[in-house]
């Protein structure tokens, strides 16, 4: 079965807001981030079981073309999520378990 990713208006808006935020410091890294996100999203239909979710970190998820790529991507996503939360003074939740949820 072929899967298709359909971007919701909210997802598009969120990506634009994130890129706008990054571009305050570097337009280069904002563009690089956007390209990486779009590339990863385009790969999802070919690997529907390769996603990773971190339940403690709302919205923190990643995909990859292989299980190894997905694990590398989720580790990067977790670090970024925590860095941004610290910058905003948000509380970092304690881990509930020591394994990732495979989606």
N, C-alpha and C positions, 0 to 999 in steps of 0.2 A: 504494500500500500504506500503510495507517495504522499508525503506530508507537505503542507504548505504553511509558511509563516505569514500571518497577516498582522501588520503593525497597527495597533490601536492608536487613536489620536493622542491618548494619554502617554503611550510609550514614546511616540514621536516627540511630543512636548517635553517629556522627561529627558530624552537624549539631547535635545536642543538646549535645555536649561543646564545640563551637566557640561556640555561643550562650551556654552557661554561662560560658565563659571571657570572652567579650566583656561579659557582664552584670556581671562584677566591677567594671568601670569605668562601664558605662552600660546599664541595662536597655532604654532607648530604642533605642540603636544595635544591641543584640543582637536586638531585635524587628525593626528595620528590615533588618538583615542577613538574618534568617530569611525575611522576606517577599520580599526580592529573590531569594534563592536559589530559593525555591519558585516564584516567578513565572517565573524563567529555566528551571527544570526543566519547567514546564508548557508552555513554548514549544518545547522540543526536538522533540517529535514532528512538528510542522509544518515544521521546517527541519532535517532529519536530516543535511545536509551542511554545516551552518554552525558546527561546533565547531572549537576551536583547542586544541592541546596544546603544552606546552613540555617537551620530553623531559628537559632538564637539571634541571627542578624537579619532582620526583615529586609527583603529585597536582594539579599546577597545570594547570587546563584551564578553558575558558569557552565559552559558547554565546551566540548572539544571534539576534534575529529577522531580521537582515540581516548580510551580511559585515562591513559597517562596525561594526555593534553588536558583533559577535563580536570584532573587533579591539580595540575600545575596552574590552570586558570582559576580554580576556586581558591587556591592558596593566595594567589595574587589579589583576587577579589576580596578575600577576608582582610588582608593587610590594608588595602585601600579603604574598605568600609570602616575599619577601626581607626585609621589615620584621620579620615574625614570626621568621624564621630568625636574624636579627641579635639580636633580643631574647633568644633562647635560646642565643646563642653558637655557633650552627651555622655550618659552612662554606658559603659561597655558591659553587656550581660555576661555572666559566668556561663561556661559551657555546661550543657545538660548531660552530654555524653561525650564519648571520645571517638565517635565515628560520624562520617558524613551520611546524609540521607541521599540515596541514589534515586534520581527521578528518571 
